[in-house]
Amino acid sequence: MHELKTILIAEDNPQDLELTVEALTEHKIANEVIAVRDGVEVMEYLNCTGKYENRKNEIPAVLLLDIKMPRMDGIEVLEEIRKSERLKNLPVVMLTSSREEPDLIKCYKLGVNAYVVKPVDFRDFADAVKHIGIFWAIFNEQPPST
């Protein structure tokens, strides 16, 4: 059996972050979950810079990415990831409250793997996160790192 990869969550809303982590834990997804608060921190984590300079240089199983974040929004993060030779195959799931069609279209043009609008009801939200986690962290096969 292979080593479980990290699930990276980029979410600036503390309540949404707590609900996401709780949903993954409740459904016994064993992958380590790392939470960051904005797009700059996402890129620092992925590029092993700043406070993440000493972390093991591995690509996460999936990045759950909010769109509306301070310093660098989710769409800007997605653009940077897709430009990077090392990161371009990282599965990115937009987990957002934005139902704005231009956001949806832009994310798919940039190569997002999935776009999920956060359900308002906690049970529905927990179920959505569970399914995302199970698919991307357990069942999805990624190409070998280069």
Residue pairs with C-beta under 8 A, 6 or more apart in sequence:
4 30
4 31
4 32
4 61
4 137
5 31
5 58
5 59
5 60
5 61
5 137
6 31
6 32
6 33
6 34
6 58
6 60
6 61
7 24
7 29
7 31
7 32
7 33
7 34
7 60
7 61
7 62
7 64
7 133
7 136
7 137
8 34
8 36
8 42
8 45
8 46
8 60
8 62
8 63
8 64
9 17
9 20
9 21
9 33
9 34
9 35
9 36
9 63
9 64
9 95
10 35
10 36
10 37
10 38
10 39
10 41
10 42
10 63
10 64
10 65
10 66
10 69
10 74
10 77
11 17
11 20
11 35
11 37
11 64
11 66
11 69
11 95
12 37
12 38
12 66
12 68
12 69
12 70
13 66
16 66
16 118
17 35
19 122
19 125
19 126
19 129
20 64
20 95
20 129
21 33
21 35
22 126
23 125
23 126
23 127
23 129
23 130
23 133
24 31
24 33
24 129
24 130
24 133
25 33
26 126
26 130
27 126
27 129
27 130
27 133
27 134
29 130
29 133
29 134
29 137
29 138
31 61
31 133
31 137
31 138
34 45
34 60
36 42
36 44
36 45
37 69
37 70
38 69
38 70
38 71
38 72
39 69
39 71
39 72
39 73
39 74
39 76
39 77
40 71
40 72
41 50
42 63
42 65
42 72
42 77
43 49
43 72
43 77
43 80
44 50
44 51
44 52
45 52
45 55
46 59
46 60
46 63
46 81
46 87
46 90
48 54
48 55
48 57
58 145
59 86
59 87
59 89
59 90
59 142
59 145
60 90
61 91
61 136
61 137
61 140
61 142
62 90
62 91
62 92
62 93
62 132
62 133
62 136
62 137
62 140
63 81
63 90
63 91
63 92
63 93
64 93
64 95
64 129
64 132
65 74
65 77
65 78
65 92
65 93
65 94
65 95
65 96
66 74
66 94
66 95
66 96
67 73
67 74
67 75
67 94
67 96
67 98
67 103
67 107
68 74
68 96
68 97
68 98
74 94
74 96
75 103
75 106
75 107
75 110
78 92
78 94
78 107
78 110
78 111
78 112
79 110
80 87
81 87
81 88
81 90
81 92
82 88
82 110
82 111
85 146
86 145
86 146
88 111
89 142
89 143
91 113
91 136
91 140
91 142
92 111
92 112
92 113
93 112
93 113
93 114
93 115
93 116
93 132
93 136
94 103
94 107
94 112
94 114
94 115
94 116
95 116
95 118
95 128
95 129
95 132
96 103
96 115
96 116
96 117
96 118
97 117
97 118
98 104
98 117
99 117
104 115
107 115
108 115
113 136
114 132
116 128
116 132
118 125
118 128
119 125
119 128
